[in-house]
């Protein structure tokens, strides 16, 4: 297992890039070396991840003669702001970084999103590498080029599509991940089974306890299959004009929870889990998803020890927050719903009354 490295490609013509998945890839200079064009890189990390993995990454880069300028940010969703983003720009400008200097994001989804957004903006675009260290970022946010910061009125509302040059997905970083963060990441893993991969959903039903126990083989399989699903979707619809929007199953409701409660109160994956059950409830009320399918979905999230009921914000507040969602089009709320396990659709057929009823049924 230690030496097994699996490689996927996100196929975007001249902007295609590899995803290297395995244990120990963070210390493999041969994987990162070809993507570094200068003898200096900027590594953006946070106060939690840097003490764990910055030294290892720096040693890998030093093997190929590359010096590291670290930029250490505070840890937490509540810091995904303009103010924190400016700390990155201050460091880049202070060190006289050039457009060809590479920025490496070492951390979870918050660091990946902010590092990527900074790279997209600095001198109108600098090379960018993702080194995810949480399950959620390994399987989802590090792949596909979505970068953003939050706004008090909505999550991820200010950002850019900006693809990395490389994703180094080191399964070993999950050894230090807190249990709560591991479980939160499973929400995004389960999502792939629900929206387009029913066989993977069955595999998850049969192997969930192995993932919770951090079985390396099971984790590597889940990460690889999730990334393979996302890579296919991104290659087909980079800018989220069609199929890629289906990756947001549960996110419209989940983002309302995160924004309504205050960023960081619930982890992103926790909010997505509850949001997915609201979407399943609405799908069932529309006559698309069977009650038995809803029960299967709920049971899997329960086994993953994730929330299956949303925060008690009230349907009126949910709808208010959801109107800021990026999938609102021509004033109509478009939601990702399920026709069956493994088949998601984007739909605006549900009226606000039906949406509110599903929210009330699934929120405590």
C-alpha angles and dihedrals in degrees: 000000000000094000099037111110120178120196128203127180129220100215110217101141109244091004095054116133140183129248110207112200126189147082114297099015089127090069096044107104092185090067098051101031099078090056097055115087100174135049091242131060133180115228114200113198139140140248092266102045101035095067089052105044113006093088092051093049092045091052090051091052093045089059088067095041098258120141121215128225105195122209109191117196130188114269122247147068089260089068095057090109144117089260093058092041089057090059087066092049090048090055094045093050094041091055092045091239115187131220089260094053111112121234116207120198109210111185145040132317097297093054092043092050095046095041091050093047091049090050091050092052105037108099085341094294139357129187113279134198127190120217103176119197104181129068091242093053093042093056102031130000098047092058125068107029102262109150128172152136128229130254125204088248097048147002120255092356096138117054150086142249103250122158123218121233091228142003118211106196107189111187090197091072088071088070089078097039114116115245092245091056092047091053091046089055090054089068090068091045092053089048092068091056091049099048103040116344113065093168089058089051089056090047089053091050088054098041108032095112090055090055092049088050089052095241102184096216093049092046092049090051093048093048093047094048093046093049091046090054093048094045090055092050094046092048089054097043114015097168098044098247093137135345096018091067087069088071085073095073106150092003100105091056091036094052088052089056093049094047095041096050095038125265113290099021090101120025114244093249092050091054091046090052093054090042091052091056091050088052090048090049091052091046089053092048089053089055094247103107123046121236088240090057091050089052091051091051092047093048092053092051091046090053088051087054092238127141116271094182125060129232116282097251094132126247093266092058093044091053092046091054094042091058087072091058117125091233093064106113127186087350093301121122111236116196134189106238136171128249089181138332104298097022121084128177137191110235142169096185096105113090122218092260092058091045091049091050091053091048093051091048092052103038127079 
